[in-house]
Amino acid sequence: MNPDLEPTVTQQPATTPNSPKPPASSRRPRLRTWFWPGFVAGFLLLSAVSCGGLVVATGLNRIGLTEIQGAAGWTPPAVTPTPTPDAVAALPAPVAEGAFIPGDNVRNTTNSRVNIRQTPGHQNKPPDDILAQVEPGAALQIVAGPAPADNLTWWLIRTQSGDGRTVEGWVAEATQSGVTILGR
């Protein structure tokens, strides 16, 4: 054994059961009795400081993403609409399974005006896509169709506008909620 690592032992007089105990200064302290309570107390103190005590003490309870990034926040990228072909240049072939056939006379069965559009569909369209409006009960003639767009069935129609001119454009057969627009 290494003599530097060996504990030093001091000779003490032999004691008998009735002899007085040596003074406390000559006894070896028992360090093991304080190890586990000290370890637990140190662990709890370190946990409180590192996991939450510091946050509570500084008042930084809630930090939002906008405070981290500044007040700008996130904005989605711009959406570029896809150009659609001209209604007259690309007429869809008539489909026999539609509610109408070209040449049928129909009416606007709603109690409100309905938009006549340059191309089938109504979502993400510029305002100039609307050619005119059909009054409630107005007569229309089916020219071509049907054409699916925006989960609706569209028909190319021809009608007379209020000022007497002939308008040709697309009208949906029904609304998204199922209200019939074109009927006999």
N, C-alpha and C positions, 0 to 999 in steps of 0.2 A: 504494500500500500504506500501511497505517497504521504510522507509525513506532514506535508503542508495542508493536506485535506482532512487529516484526522482531527477529531474534536479534542480539545484540551480537557483533561480531566484533573481536577484538583482533589487532593486528598482531604477528606473530611473525617473527623473522628467518628468512630462507629457509634451508632445510636442504639439504644435499647428501647423497648416499647414504652417505658415510663420516662425516658429522658426528654428534655425540652427540645423543640424543633429549632433548627438553625434560623437565624434572622432572614427576612424576606430578601434582603440584598444579596445574600449568598446563594439563593435558589435560582435555577435557570427559568427564564420566562417561558410560558407556553404560548407560542405563536399560532399554533393550529386552532386554537379556540376562537381567534378573531379572523381567520382567513375567510371562511365562507360568508359570514355576515358582511364583511368588508367587500368581498367580491360581488355579492348581490346588490349592495348599496351602490357601488361604483357602476355596475351594469345598468341599474335603473336610472341613475343620474345621467349617464352617457346617452341612454336611449331617449330620455326626456329632452335633452338639449338638442340632439341631432335629428330627432324625428318630429318634433312638434313644438317644443318649448320655445325655440327661436322664432318660429313662425307666429305663435301666439303673442310673444313678447314684442315683436316688431309690428304687429297689426296687419300682416299680409295674409289674412285669412282666405280671401278669394281674389284670384287674379284671372281676368278674362283674356281671351285671345286678342281682343281688340286693344287692350292695354299693352300687351307685349308687342304687337305689330304697330302700334300707333292707332289713331282714330280712323285710319283709312278703311280697314276691314277688307273683306274679300269680295271681288266682283267677278262674275262669270265672263268668259270670253265672248266677244261679239259673234252673233250668228249671222252668217251670210246666206240669204235666201237663194234657193236654186231657181234659175229662170225656167219658166214653163213655156211650152210652144204656143203659138197663136191658135185660138179656137178654130178659126176658119181653115188654117193651113193644115191642121192635123185632126180631121174628123174621125172619131172611132167608127169602126164598122158596126152596123146594127146587130144587136144580139137578140135572138128570138125569145130568150127567157125573161125579158124585162116586162114590166107592167104595161108598157105602151109600145106602139110601133110607130115608125115615121109616118106622118100624115094624120095621126089621131088628134082630135080636138079635145083639150082639157081646160080646166079652170083653176084659179088660185082658190083653194077651199079654206084658207085661213081667214081670220078677221083682221089681218094686218097686211101691210105692204111687204113684198118679198123682193129681194135683190136679184137682178139679172146680171150675171158675171161674164167676163170675157173668157175665162177658162174654168173648168170644173174645180171645185174646192173652195173653201172659205178661210182656211187657217193660213196665217202668215202671208196674207195678200196685201198689196198696196191699195190705198183708197181708190186709185183710178181703175182698179179691176171691176168696179161696179159700173155697168153701163146705164142702167135705169132701174126703176122699181115697178112691180106689177101690183095694181090695186086689188083689194079683196074682191073676188068674184070675176075678175077679168078673164077673157078668153085667150087661150094660147094654142099654138099648133106645134106638135112634136116634129122636129126636123131630123134629129139623129139621137143616138144613145142606145143604151145607157152607158155612162162612164163612171167608174168608181173613183172617189177621191175623198179623203178625210173621213172614211167610214160611212160615207153617204153615197146614194145613187143619184147621178146628175143626168139631166136631159137637155139637149140643145133645143131651144124653143124659138118661135117667131111670134111676135105680137105687135099690136099698134100701141104706141105710147099716147099719153094724154094730149100731146101737141100734134098728133096725126102721123108721125114718122114711124117707119117699121124698124123694130129693134129685134136683133137676133143675138142670143146669148144662152148661158147655162143657168138652170134652176134645179135645186135639189128636189127629189121626189118627196122627202119627209125630213123632219128635223132630227137632231141627235136624240131627243127624248121620244121620238116616234110619232109626233104630230104630223099628219098627212098635209102636204103642201099642194101637190098636183093631184087632181081627181077629175072624174068625168061629170 
